[in-house]
Amino acid sequence: MSKLQKLSTTLFAILAVSLPAAAAFAQEHAAGAGRSDGWAIALGLCIGIGIAAFGGALGQSRTAAAALEGIARNPNASDKVFVPMILGLAFIESLVLFTWVLMLLMQLKL
């Protein structure tokens, strides 16, 4: 992976995380002004959860594919590959669940 691809991936991830948050913070100011823009927070929640689910699924599929390819190339190493793979999958899933909890807290702020 080249440096340009890594940089563009990082920038995309930063934008994906910050866009839903901006909609949520804008809601506080609008509520103080007497306007009700609950749709902006709902849209931000939908985009945020969608990105988290997509990223988690992509990460888990790549992890499983790499582990299975490693086991297929060297079946004797399956014990050494299996435990780190399960840990990696658990960490990926925990990030998705963490995003879900944050989005739920934002929804309760509506």
C-alpha positions in Angstrom: 0.0 0.0 0.0 1.5 3.3 -1.0 1.8 6.4 1.1 -0.9 8.2 -0.9 -3.3 5.3 -0.4 -2.7 5.3 3.3 -3.1 9.0 3.5 -6.4 9.0 1.6 -7.7 6.1 3.7 -6.8 8.0 6.9 -8.4 11.2 5.6 -11.6 9.3 4.7 -11.8 7.7 8.1 -11.4 11.1 9.8 -14.1 12.6 7.7 -16.4 9.7 8.2 -16.1 10.0 12.0 -16.3 13.8 12.1 -19.3 14.4 9.8 -21.9 12.7 12.0 -20.5 14.4 15.1 -20.8 17.8 13.4 -24.5 17.2 12.8 -25.0 16.3 16.4 -23.2 19.4 17.8 -25.1 21.6 15.4 -28.4 20.3 16.9 -27.6 21.8 20.4 -27.2 25.3 18.9 -30.4 24.9 16.8 -32.4 23.8 19.8 -31.3 26.8 21.8 -32.5 29.1 18.9 -36.0 27.5 19.0 -35.6 25.4 15.8 -36.1 21.7 15.7 -33.6 20.0 13.3 -33.9 16.5 14.7 -33.5 15.2 11.2 -29.9 16.3 11.1 -29.0 14.1 14.1 -31.0 11.2 12.7 -29.1 11.5 9.4 -25.8 11.7 11.3 -26.7 8.6 13.3 -27.7 6.6 10.2 -24.5 7.6 8.4 -22.3 6.9 11.5 -23.8 3.4 12.2 -23.7 2.6 8.5 -20.0 3.4 8.3 -19.2 1.6 11.5 -21.0 -1.6 10.3 -19.4 -1.4 6.9 -15.9 -0.9 8.3 -16.4 -3.6 10.9 -17.6 -6.1 8.2 -14.7 -5.2 5.9 -12.2 -5.6 8.7 -13.6 -8.9 9.9 -13.7 -10.3 6.4 -10.1 -9.3 5.6 -9.0 -10.8 9.0 -10.8 -14.1 8.4 -9.5 -14.3 4.8 -5.9 -13.7 5.8 -6.1 -16.2 8.7 -7.7 -18.9 6.5 -5.1 -18.3 3.8 -2.4 -18.7 6.3 -3.9 -21.9 7.6 -4.3 -23.2 4.1 -0.7 -22.6 3.3 0.5 -24.2 6.6 -2.0 -26.4 8.3 0.4 -27.1 11.2 0.2 -23.4 12.2 -3.6 -23.4 12.7 -3.2 -23.3 16.5 -0.9 -20.3 16.3 -3.1 -18.4 13.8 -6.5 -19.2 15.4 -6.1 -17.4 18.7 -4.8 -14.1 17.3 -7.5 -14.2 14.7 -10.2 -14.5 17.3 -8.6 -11.7 19.3 -8.5 -9.5 16.2 -12.1 -10.2 15.4 -13.1 -9.4 19.0 -11.3 -6.0 18.9 -12.9 -5.1 15.6 -16.3 -6.0 16.9 -15.7 -4.0 20.1 -15.0 -0.9 18.0 -18.3 -1.4 16.1 -20.2 -1.9 19.4 -18.5 1.2 20.9 -19.7 3.2 17.9 -23.2 1.8 18.3 -23.2 2.9 22.0 -22.1 6.4 21.1 -24.8 6.7 18.5 -27.3 5.4 21.0 -26.2 8.1 23.4 -26.6 10.7 20.7 -30.1 9.4 19.9 -31.1 9.7 23.5 -29.9 13.4 23.4 -32.6 14.0 20.8 
